[in-house]
């Protein structure tokens, strides 16, 4: 397929799908369900799996490193370093990526929900912060993303 006939924003869609794939691969590789029983997750991996599980259940709520560190009985400083070492993301980056991925799912599947409602549903208390982070990670605004998905489904 010649490059000039590709749909608008296809590069951004590919980048976002790769990010989602990376997170899924990382989670499955460190979930402790490997077929080789001799390979055991480290204490750090188990700790971060607990943190990620907590984030997955509570991403809609206000979350910060202090709350997470109390949940796993570690100092925020220590948890921050372990989280970055294990995931490759700092806590805030991971949380924002998680929220934006969930927002993308809502924008794709719920065409009648308002963008501000999507932002609130995924844990953003401020629409401009949501829009800025969405555009930074996807290259387009939430409204443009919805239009792209709608157009993509029709073709």
Order of alpha helices (4+ residues) and beta strands (2+ residues): alpha-alpha-alpha-alpha-alpha-alpha-alpha-alpha
